[in-house]
Amino acid sequence: MSAPIPKRRRSHGTPPAVAPGIALLSWTFPRIGPFKFTEVLALLSLPRALQSPRTLQRVLNCYGFFILATILACIPALFTLGTGDNTITSDKGLYSSPESAVVMTVVRMVAYLLVVVGMTHFFRTVSDGLMRRTLDWCYALALLPGLLQMLRMYSGIYFDLPYLERAGLGPFSGVYDSGYLRLMGFEFEPLGYGTSLMVVCCLRIFARNRWPLLGLVVLAHTFSAGAIVASAAALLLGYPTWLRRYVTPLYALLFLALSAVVWTYLDELLTLLTFQRSAAERINALGICINMWLDHPFGVGPGLYGYFMNFYDRANFPAPQLDWYPNNDPAMFLAYGGVLYLLAYLWVFHYALMSTPSRWIRVALIGLLVQSISSYMFFNPAAAVIIAVALSGRLPPAPVLRKKQRQTRRQSESPSAPIAA
């Protein structure tokens, strides 16, 4: 007689599922104020997480170097404050001066780290069933605005929902018209939505061990070349387990090669890409960051990219208001705090890749890393969720038995009928 299977013990330290669950679901919702709804809700799970030495140790191993680099990046800011283009302004009162820009950038980084702490503890301690249900809702709600926007694409029916969505940015109105309609969810462009869809599709495979066909259909309707190329590169590099230790060094080498080409041939590239403004703006922003770093080897300080970018603009894209991010994370950290900050950024992804036993979490991490070279990605709530899953060391949940399998199992476990004489 086989021994009974013990029930999984639920940890008393598990944080309430509501807060991190809703936080997972809200990363594609509109941003309100300086913090995304995700960040506010995830903070509710902190009390339990901050009492867990194992959770804190894992997060510190990953982000300790990054925290140190952030502190050191504030030192050169003391010497660059007031030397930038202080004529440009922000439509947000919280960023009304370079000093407040530095403070709010650091505050946002601290909030982001606390979000990762809460999420890491949630994934480390929650039961398989609850994690699977949370990720199911995450998948469904991430797809919902895209499905509604597909209805608009094929039917032509659209309208704004008052008090729920910003005009032109919502489930019934927010499509991007670049000569053809593209899905964008609640984001400002299809690229951000495509990236979130790439992440939720990987989480769907992680949670359910099945291909997210509907999610892939919605992702294809974003027509986001960046997200699709990142997904292909992530599958190539993330699927083999032995490659994970080489991903970030390879990424660093490719970034250095790209930077050298852009710095050498910036004018020629901008002339060549005049017909494609999106690509020209990204190349120009990378050139700005490189030249900014050459003049300030220790960086200009966190959050101050916008106050210096017009001094290095070679494409005549001067910003009347502050442009906070160059849509290139490694270049942004290089401009913020020099080589040390760039290495700290790379270490976060390297440590997360080495921490997760799940192939599909690695694929999502690599997809975000690749995408971050053309988009503001590091502080995306999707990245916080994926890094938290990686740091938790969580294995994919056990596969759910289907109906026929359950029936077969019950029949095999039932006592056999007596044999007639």
C-alpha positions in Angstrom: 0.0 0.0 0.0 1.5 3.3 -1.1 2.0 6.1 1.4 -0.5 9.0 1.2 0.9 12.1 -0.6 1.4 14.8 2.0 -0.4 18.0 1.4 1.7 21.1 0.6 2.2 23.1 3.7 1.3 26.7 3.3 3.7 29.1 4.8 2.3 31.4 7.5 4.7 34.1 6.1 2.9 34.2 2.8 1.8 37.8 2.1 -1.9 38.5 1.3 -2.4 37.4 -2.3 -4.7 40.3 -3.2 -2.1 43.1 -3.3 0.6 41.4 -5.4 -2.1 39.7 -7.5 -3.7 43.0 -8.4 -0.3 44.5 -8.9 0.6 41.9 -11.4 -2.6 42.6 -13.3 -2.1 46.3 -13.5 1.2 46.8 -15.3 -0.6 47.7 -18.6 -2.9 50.2 -16.9 -2.4 53.9 -17.4 0.2 55.7 -15.3 -1.2 58.2 -12.8 1.3 60.6 -11.3 4.9 59.6 -10.8 4.2 56.0 -9.8 2.4 53.3 -11.7 -0.6 51.6 -10.0 1.5 48.5 -9.9 4.1 50.0 -7.7 1.6 51.4 -5.1 -0.2 48.1 -4.8 3.0 46.0 -4.5 4.1 48.0 -1.5 1.1 46.6 0.4 2.9 43.2 0.5 6.1 44.6 2.0 5.5 44.0 5.7 5.9 40.2 5.4 8.6 40.5 2.8 10.8 42.8 4.9 10.6 40.2 7.7 12.1 37.5 5.5 16.0 37.4 5.6 16.1 34.9 2.6 14.0 37.3 0.4 16.1 40.3 1.4 19.3 38.4 0.8 18.3 37.4 -2.7 17.3 40.9 -3.7 20.5 42.4 -2.2 22.6 39.9 -4.0 21.0 41.0 -7.3 20.6 44.8 -6.6 23.3 45.6 -4.1 25.8 46.7 -6.8 23.0 48.7 -8.4 22.1 50.5 -5.1 25.8 51.4 -4.6 26.0 52.7 -8.2 22.9 54.8 -7.7 24.3 56.4 -4.5 27.7 57.1 -6.2 25.9 58.6 -9.3 24.3 61.2 -7.0 27.8 62.6 -6.3 28.6 63.9 -9.8 25.1 65.4 -9.8 26.3 67.9 -7.1 28.7 69.3 -9.7 26.3 69.2 -12.7 23.2 70.7 -11.2 22.5 74.1 -12.8 24.9 73.5 -15.6 22.4 72.0 -18.0 19.6 73.5 -20.1 17.4 74.8 -17.4 15.1 76.6 -19.9 13.2 73.5 -20.6 10.4 72.5 -18.2 8.1 69.6 -17.3 4.4 69.4 -17.3 4.7 67.6 -13.9 5.2 69.9 -10.9 7.2 67.1 -9.2 10.0 67.6 -11.8 10.1 71.4 -11.8 13.8 71.7 -11.3 17.0 69.6 -11.8 17.2 69.1 -8.0 13.7 67.7 -7.8 14.4 65.5 -10.9 17.3 63.9 -9.1 15.3 63.3 -5.9 12.3 61.9 -7.7 14.5 59.6 -9.8 16.1 58.2 -6.7 12.7 57.8 -5.0 11.3 55.9 -8.0 14.4 53.6 -7.9 13.8 52.9 -4.2 10.1 52.3 -4.8 11.0 49.9 -7.7 13.3 47.9 -5.5 10.6 47.6 -2.8 8.3 46.4 -5.5 10.8 43.7 -6.4 11.2 42.7 -2.7 7.4 42.3 -2.3 7.0 40.4 -5.5 10.0 38.1 -4.8 8.6 37.1 -1.5 5.1 36.5 -3.0 6.5 34.1 -5.7 8.8 32.4 -3.2 6.1 31.5 -0.7 2.8 31.3 -2.4 1.2 28.0 -3.3 1.3 26.6 -6.9 -2.5 27.0 -7.3 -2.6 30.6 -6.2 0.3 31.5 -8.3 -1.2 29.9 -11.3 -4.5 31.7 -10.8 -2.8 35.0 -10.4 -0.9 34.5 -13.6 -4.0 33.4 -15.4 -5.7 36.7 -14.5 -2.5 38.5 -15.4 -2.6 36.9 -18.9 -6.3 37.6 -19.4 -6.3 41.3 -18.3 -3.1 42.0 -20.3 -4.9 40.7 -23.4 -8.2 42.4 -22.8 -7.4 45.9 -24.1 -5.7 44.4 -27.1 -8.8 42.2 -28.0 -11.1 45.3 -27.6 -8.8 47.3 -29.9 -8.8 44.4 -32.4 -12.6 44.9 -32.5 -12.0 48.5 -33.4 -9.5 47.5 -36.1 -11.9 45.1 -37.8 -15.2 46.9 -37.2 -14.3 50.6 -37.1 -16.2 51.1 -33.8 -14.4 53.1 -31.2 -15.0 55.6 -28.4 -13.4 57.0 -25.3 -14.5 55.8 -21.8 -14.8 58.8 -19.6 -12.9 58.6 -16.3 -11.4 55.3 -17.2 -9.1 56.1 -20.1 -7.2 59.0 -21.4 -8.5 60.4 -24.7 -7.1 58.3 -27.5 -5.4 55.9 -25.0 -7.7 53.1 -23.9 -9.2 49.7 -24.8 -11.8 51.2 -27.2 -9.8 54.1 -28.7 -6.1 53.5 -28.2 -4.7 52.2 -31.5 -1.6 53.6 -33.2 -2.0 54.8 -36.8 1.2 54.6 -38.8 -0.5 54.2 -42.1 -2.2 51.1 -40.7 -3.7 50.4 -37.2 -1.6 48.9 -34.5 -2.5 47.7 -31.0 -1.1 49.7 -28.1 -3.1 48.7 -25.0 -2.9 51.5 -22.5 0.7 52.4 -23.6 1.8 55.4 -25.6 3.1 53.2 -28.4 2.8 49.6 -29.6 6.3 48.8 -28.6 5.5 49.0 -24.9 2.4 46.9 -25.2 4.2 44.4 -27.4 6.9 44.0 -24.7 4.3 43.4 -22.0 2.6 40.8 -24.2 5.9 39.0 -24.8 6.3 38.8 -21.0 2.8 37.6 -20.2 3.1 34.9 -23.0 6.2 33.6 -21.3 4.4 33.6 -17.9 1.5 31.8 -19.5 3.8 28.9 -20.6 5.5 29.0 -17.2 2.2 28.7 -15.4 0.2 26.4 -17.7 2.8 24.6 -19.8 0.9 25.4 -23.0 1.4 27.8 -25.9 -0.5 31.1 -25.5 -1.9 31.1 -29.0 -4.4 34.0 -28.3 -1.6 36.1 -26.8 0.6 35.5 -29.8 -2.2 36.6 -32.1 -2.6 39.9 -30.1 1.2 40.4 -30.1 1.3 40.0 -33.8 -1.3 42.8 -34.2 1.0 45.3 -32.4 3.2 45.0 -35.5 6.1 45.8 -33.1 9.3 44.9 -34.9 11.3 45.5 -31.7 9.2 43.2 -29.5 9.1 40.4 -32.2 12.8 40.6 -32.8 13.5 40.6 -29.1 11.3 37.5 -28.7 13.1 35.7 -31.5 16.5 36.6 -30.0 15.3 35.5 -26.5 14.2 32.1 -27.8 17.5 31.6 -29.5 19.6 32.6 -26.4 17.3 31.6 -23.6 16.1 28.2 -24.5 19.5 26.4 -24.1 20.3 26.4 -20.4 24.1 26.5 -20.9 24.0 29.8 -22.7 22.6 31.8 -19.8 26.1 32.7 -18.4 27.2 34.2 -21.7 24.1 36.4 -22.5 25.1 39.6 -20.6 28.7 39.5 -21.7 27.6 39.1 -25.3 25.0 41.9 -24.9 27.7 44.2 -23.5 30.0 43.5 -26.4 27.2 44.2 -28.9 26.3 47.4 -27.1 30.0 48.6 -27.2 30.1 47.7 -30.9 26.9 49.6 -31.6 28.1 52.6 -29.6 31.4 52.7 -31.5 29.6 52.7 -34.9 27.1 55.3 -33.8 29.8 57.6 -32.4 32.0 57.3 -35.5 29.2 57.6 -38.1 26.5 59.5 -36.3 26.0 62.2 -38.9 25.9 59.7 -41.8 23.4 57.5 -39.9 21.1 60.4 -39.2 21.2 61.4 -42.8 20.5 57.8 -43.9 17.5 57.5 -41.5 15.8 60.8 -42.2 12.8 58.9 -43.7 12.4 56.9 -40.4 12.0 59.3 -37.6 11.7 56.7 -34.9 15.0 55.0 -35.7 16.7 58.4 -36.2 15.5 59.6 -32.7 16.9 56.4 -31.1 20.3 56.7 -32.9 20.4 60.4 -32.0 19.6 59.6 -28.3 22.4 57.0 -28.2 24.8 59.5 -29.7 23.8 62.1 -27.1 24.4 59.6 -24.2 27.9 58.7 -25.6 29.0 62.2 -26.0 27.5 63.2 -22.7 29.5 60.4 -21.0 32.7 61.4 -22.8 32.4 64.9 -21.3 31.3 63.6 -17.9 33.1 60.2 -17.4 31.3 59.7 -14.0 27.9 60.7 -15.4 25.7 63.7 -15.1 23.6 62.3 -12.2 20.4 60.3 -12.1 17.5 61.9 -13.8 19.5 64.7 -15.4 19.6 63.3 -19.0 16.8 65.7 -20.1 18.7 68.8 -18.9 21.8 68.0 -21.0 20.4 66.4 -24.1 19.8 69.6 -26.1 23.6 70.4 -25.8 24.4 67.2 -27.7 21.5 67.1 -30.2 22.9 66.4 -33.7 19.5 65.7 -35.4 17.7 69.0 -34.6 15.2 67.2 -32.3 15.4 69.8 -29.5 12.8 69.1 -26.8 10.6 72.0 -25.6 9.9 69.9 -22.5 12.1 67.5 -20.6 12.6 64.1 -22.3 13.4 61.9 -19.4 14.7 58.8 -21.1 16.8 58.1 -24.3 14.9 54.9 -25.0 18.1 53.0 -24.4 18.7 51.6 -20.9 22.4 50.8 -21.1 23.1 54.3 -22.7 20.9 55.9 -20.0 22.8 54.4 -17.1 26.1 55.2 -18.8 25.0 58.9 -19.0 23.6 58.8 -15.4 26.6 57.4 -13.7 29.3 56.2 -16.1 30.7 52.7 -16.6 30.0 51.7 -13.0 26.3 52.3 -13.4 26.3 50.4 -16.7 28.0 47.4 -15.1 25.5 47.5 -12.2 22.6 47.4 -14.7 24.1 44.4 -16.5 24.8 42.6 -13.2 21.0 42.7 -12.3 20.1 40.8 -15.5 23.1 38.4 -15.2 22.3 37.5 -11.6 18.6 37.0 -12.4 19.4 34.8 -15.4 21.7 32.6 -13.2 19.0 32.4 -10.4 16.0 31.0 -12.2 15.6 27.3 -13.1 12.8 28.1 -15.5 13.6 28.2 -19.2 10.7 30.5 -20.0 11.5 33.0 -17.3 15.0 33.2 -18.9 13.4 33.8 -22.3 11.4 36.7 -20.9 14.5 38.2 -19.1 16.5 38.0 -22.3 13.7 39.5 -24.3 13.5 42.5 -21.9 17.3 42.8 -22.0 17.4 42.9 -25.8 14.4 45.2 -26.0 16.0 47.7 -23.5 18.5 48.8 -26.2 15.7 50.5 -28.0 13.2 51.3 -25.3 12.9 52.4 -21.6 12.6 49.0 -20.1 14.5 48.5 -16.8 11.8 50.1 -14.6 8.9 48.6 -16.6 6.6 46.8 -14.1 6.8 43.7 -16.4 10.6 43.7 -15.8 10.0 43.9 -12.0 7.6 40.9 -12.1 10.0 38.7 -14.2 13.1 39.6 -12.2 11.1 38.8 -9.0 10.1 35.4 -10.4 13.7 34.7 -11.3 15.0 35.8 -7.8 12.4 33.6 -6.1 14.0 30.5 -7.7 10.5 29.2 -8.4 10.1 26.1 -10.5 7.1 25.9 -12.9 4.0 24.7 -11.0 3.2 21.0 -11.4 1.0 20.4 -14.5 -2.7 20.4 -13.9 -4.4 17.0 -14.4 -7.0 17.1 -17.1 -10.5 15.7 -16.7 -9.8 12.3 -18.3 -6.5 11.9 -16.4 -8.3 12.6 -13.1 -10.9 10.1 -13.9 -8.3 7.5 -14.8 -6.5 8.2 -11.6 -9.6 7.9 -9.5 -10.4 4.6 -11.1 -7.0 3.2 -10.5 -7.0 4.3 -6.9 -10.5 2.8 -6.2 -10.6 -0.8 -4.7 -11.1 -3.4 -7.4 -14.5 -5.3 -7.6 -14.6 -8.8 -6.2 -14.2 -11.6 -8.8 -17.3 -13.7 -9.2 -16.9 -17.4 -8.4 
